[in-house]
Structures are given as C-alpha cells and as structure tokens.
C-alpha cells in the first residue's frame, strides 16, 4: 500500500481528532455527578446522528437513582441464577455505586432491514453522545448485558417492549481513572478494492 499523506487539518478538526482518539470506556468513576444540563445538551447533539429516511429511532431515558437500584437488583437476580449469591451481591453493590444512569432504546420496525438501519443510527447517536460528554470530562460505560435484554428492564423504564428494544444501559460520571488504549495499524484494517 502506498504511503499516505495526512492532510492539513482545518480549524476545529484538531479538537475533534483529540476527542476521537482519547475517548475511553470508563469503568471507575469518582462519584461526582455531572449537572443534568450537560446530559441534556449531549442528547441534543446525539439526535443529529445520521439516520436513514430521518426515522430518528432513538429514545433516551435518564434514570433516577431509585430506578437504578431496581435495575441493579434485577441484574443481581440474573447473575445469582448463573453465578451464585456472592457474585450477585458484588455486582449489586458495584452497580449501586455508579453515579449516573442512562438508557437508550431503538424503535422497533416490522421491516428487518429498516430496523437494522435504525439500530445503526442509534449507535451513531450514542457515539455523538459519548464524544460530547467527553469534551466536558464526562465518561461513560456502555453495557449490553443480559439485563438489557430482559423485558423487565424495559418495564422499569416505562418502555413498551412491543415498540422499542434496548440499545444499551449507560453509566456516566467523571472518571476516577482513564484506561490506556491502543488500536491496530490502519494497514491491517484498510483494504483497497480495485477492479481485477
């Protein structure tokens, strides 16, 4: 593959590049909760994600502490059935310690191709959300575990499971630590497809 030259960045791109390269999944938070206005602004920017036919399939649910504890309890129940009481209690305590909770769902569609497009759009919206928050020093962890596929999770959110499905459960807050990260070189993941 020929050596590529990275173009000179226009104004503002350096800041965007920094966000793209430094954003991390946060596992440990310092306990401080960002002001709700920051979350609302992030959702405002999330909704500008690309979405085929402008379906805007995403729904955001800002979860208050008491509902978060109920979700943590549901998760502990699921963990208990698989891994026992000790593991379930540790998970419950960890989850209850998370500072902020948010859920994202996607509108269901009888057309499987449209639903797949809508799910992809929701994932783009989540990326917008996470990048916006990261610019304000707020990190997130995106969970897609078994609890998010349990109909009781949706019911705790007040969501009709016939109309929507979970894209994920998100914890947010200010990082206690930011993990290091790396990626494979571009040459390993980019292929030029030429007519043969």
Secondary structure by P-SEA (a helix, b strand, c coil): ccbbbbcccccaaaaaaaaaaccccccccccccccaaaaaaaaaaaaccccccccccbbbbbccaaaaaaaaaaaaaaaaacccaaaaaaaaaaaaaccbbbbbbbbbbccaaaaaaaaaaaaaaaaaaaaaaaaacbbbbbbbccccccaaaaaaaccccccccccbbbbbccccbbbbbccccccccbbbbccc
